[in-house]
Amino acid sequence: MNYEVIVVGGGHAGCEAALATARMGHKTLLVTGNINNIADMPCNPSIGGSAKGIVVREIDALGGEMGRCADKSLLQIKMLNSAKGPAVRSLRAQADKITYPKNMLKTLRECDNLEILEALVKDVKTNDNKVSGVLLEDGREIFSKAIILTTGTYMNADILVGDTRRREGPHGEKPSNYLSDNLAKKGFKLKRLKTGTPPRIKRDSIDFSKTKLENGDSVYHTFSFDNKVYYDVDNQVPCYLTYTTEETHKIILDNLNKSSMYGGIPDIKGIGPRYCPSIEDKVVRFRDKERHQLFLEPESLYYDDIYLQGFSTSMPHDIQEKMVHSLPGLENAEILRYAYAIEYDAIYPTQLKFSLETKLIENLFTAGQINGTSGYEEAACQGLMAGINAGLKLEGKDPLILKRDEAYIGVLIDDLITKGIRDPYRLLTSRSEYRLLLRTDNADLRLRDYGYKVGLVSREKYEKFLEKKDNIEKAISEFKEIRLTPKDNDYLESLGTTLLKDGVSLYDLLKRPEIKVNDLLRYLNNEYDEDVLYQVMVKAKYEGYINKELEEAARMKRYEDKKIPKDVDYDSMHNLASEAKQKLKEVEPETIGQAMRISGVNPADISILTMYLKRGK
Amino acid sequence: MDDTIAAISTAQGVGAISIIRVSGPKAFEIVSKIFSNKKFLEAPSHTIHYGYIVDNGKKIDEVLVSKMNGPKTFTCEDVAEINAHGGITTTNEILELVLVNGARLAEPGEFTKRAFLNGRIDLTEAEGIMDLINSKTDKAREMALNQVSGEVSNLIRDLRNDLAGIISNIEVNIDYPEYEDTPVMTNNKVKNSLNSLEKKINNILEKSNEGEIIKNGIKTVIAGKPNVGKSSLLNRLLGEDRAIVTDVQGTTRDSIEASLVIDNIVLNLIDTAGIRDTSDTVESIGVSKSLSLIDQADLVLFVLNYNEEMTADERMILEKIRDKNHIIIVNKTDLEKKLDTSELDNPIYISIKDDKNIDEIKDRIKELFNLEKIETGDLTYLTSARSKAILRQVLDSVSDVREGIDNYPIDIVEIDLKKIWNLLGDIIGENYSEELLDELFSRFCVGK
């Protein structure tokens, strides 16, 4: 069997990677341990969230699948931070855990150039440090030019509950027992990480009257720029909010030593995510806090499980029972599946290039949790980029590398390979220094060109996008050309804004905080789509701030443009601090800008490096 | 490196000669504009020229200017060095003239940087400099810190902590909007903090100005009625300490006629004519003139006679100086006491004749200007200009926040709050995202 690309793993990273390479025209094989588990959502039933929702939009702009698939599988959707500025708005949806994987599997099966094989991969075969294929656990060999590893939490996975440790993947799936050891033999540095998931509760056993209703937004949203709506805004499935109680905290503290993470299991090496602490962690670290918020989220229309968000734990089953029953509304709750923690192997992401190709083995790419991230969206966007870059590599083209001022995807990949990770990495808006440039509303304006260029966005969609871009330009010039005069003051007075003494353009009027774009439509000669008018509004109202970020990005670009040659010899720079030397050798930064972001490399080290490079010329 | 830079390259305040170094493509052109010697422009390389520095026909100082064509210079660029007669004000004035005529004030260490970038210093030498830096990291850091006093860096650090609290609260609200229990940072809360923020920044600016006084000198008036010992006191101070007196009449601002340096602190004496000319001007400083001089002064040394009763004029001056930095000096303690000292504010009793207690005046000056905590040795005109420029940017950003806060959502306003945080970090050298090569070299003293 011969393929151009083999994708190992069928999670969110694997699906995007396989679809990308296949759609780019490369014969692709997706190898998964269980076909029925493809695009599984083993943790919360939600897609998007702060920053993550913007990533889903970016995936869509580039021609990835997650946004479209989520739109087809919505239970409810809302725009987070809608009361704040446009920079921090982000979509969050509850997605049906049955429908989403089903839709994704359908897309995979309908995709040309793509086959799916149920098997476990034992080893990556190489020839002269270049990928030649994979060896399966059943002994078969499959050949390929490139491999994308998206193993999720499956490499040497251990499920931890209370004082028990079992070699097992999420919900009883078979783990991958050989691959990470074989990667280590090839020279990869591995890292043990851990994550957890809360208990699932039977819907009928919950008294929702004691909880607070959390609805979706009353206006339509879609992740995808296709703007196809598959749900009924008036019939969204609600979530519910409840809180821990004093009793919950007492149960946890009294039984702390029984939690796997607090001594239940002595040999835990995995580092859990700071951003999703277990309930034990929350109670211990914030003892003063009287209660912690918990969300009850429906997993699917097709079964009964309610996901208890915020309550992940590695307590033994009997303690979990007590804890759950101490929650308002859950006094008589029936636990369908207990919470557990999972420990797994990842590789240090500093072993990757910007393209997500490994430095050690040519044409071997990695994406998703294997690179130390957490989250479906973080995984999916890496899968997409690894797929795109594997495809480009096979075509003999330069990789697509998104910059920090272009996409959250760029921020994420740069952070991973430059700073490495300590605990599972979650994307946050605060990780970006150019938030106002990386908005949910302009992901297409930022990235669609790239998607079209690599071949993932169709001609038809691209033309639609170009038309939108034209319309934005047209609308902006119309807003700038049309001027109101004091004879329009009657209307302006009705809007409660300062009256005019001279002529003022619609564009300048729109800068006034109290003026909404819809207030001015009556003066326009043409009609525009809502998303076009939104772009005009953002540009008019936030121009000053957007320019500040553009200036900063331009300033940093000077450093990003300064390349560091591959053969640079850090050992010959005697004055580099030893920590800096070690970090620079580990990360092998490609530019001065990247070197500046490495923690442990201080300005003096950068200056020595810069001097050395200038001398070299 | 297309522009021309200039800075004072000798330690300030001490030394009989000071050098203003000008480097860059327009070095000669700029100097020739303010140099009386018209042959200078055409002169061959590596020559020295005599003449005056002139400002609109007014002679500022008699100088020697060396002309050195690149690349055989320290920076490999065209370099002119003006050898002036020392003295803080004159030197600064010449520097200012050079700047006004088209040069840019050099960043700390910029000459060295240019030398390196132009290949003048090879890697070994550069490494030698690095060794120096590395071996004296604390010292280098201190120099960056010395742009402001230690006290000021603490203030800045506190301010950054406050800001970090606000910023992280805004960010947690953005990234975890569904957590209703988290306190919400609102525009109004930021507004409240803004006042205290601005107050603290103004306070910092004020403190920086204290540093400024040290660098640019303390405008000082010695006041007192005739024959009380003003001239003897001045001569005594001049004679005892290493002092530089510039005496280019009528050419300096604020009528500063003499500068004297006490332990690296410069006293610029305002209008000393009446003090120094002992023959006939004893009567020339009338009360009204004294009063107007006192208005201009940073410091008043008011001399009284132990041997005489206080006059009405003296009482008036005492009243006038009460809210100013002042030192009451009671002279002639070798004579019989006739002065009622009971109402004097912490006077220093001296006897110039017996050389008694003079040192106490210096100590008092240091105390008054809070000099004890400030290392004056490394301070230069330049570092002060840099940190003050940053502080001005901080104030600009504060007003940006103020402007935005009523009209924009908090996450937008935060852009400026972050900027303030970064700028403050630049001052105390805790922000590594800034111009890094410049940052490192800023730890060098200028003109090395």
Interface residues (C-beta under 8 A of the other chain):
Chain A: S50 A51 L80 N81 A83 K84 G85 A87 V88 L241 K289 R291 H292 Q293 F295 L428 T429 S430 R435 L436 P513 Y542 Y545 K548 E549 H574 N575 A577 M596 N602 P603 A604 I606 S607 I608 T610 M611 Y612 K614 R615
Chain B: F116 L117 G119 D122 L123 A126 E127 M130 D131 I133 N134 E171 I174 D175 Y176 P177 E178 Y179 E180 D181 G404 D406 N407 Y408 P409 I410 D411 I412 I415 K419 Y432 S433 E434 L436 L437 E439 L440 F441
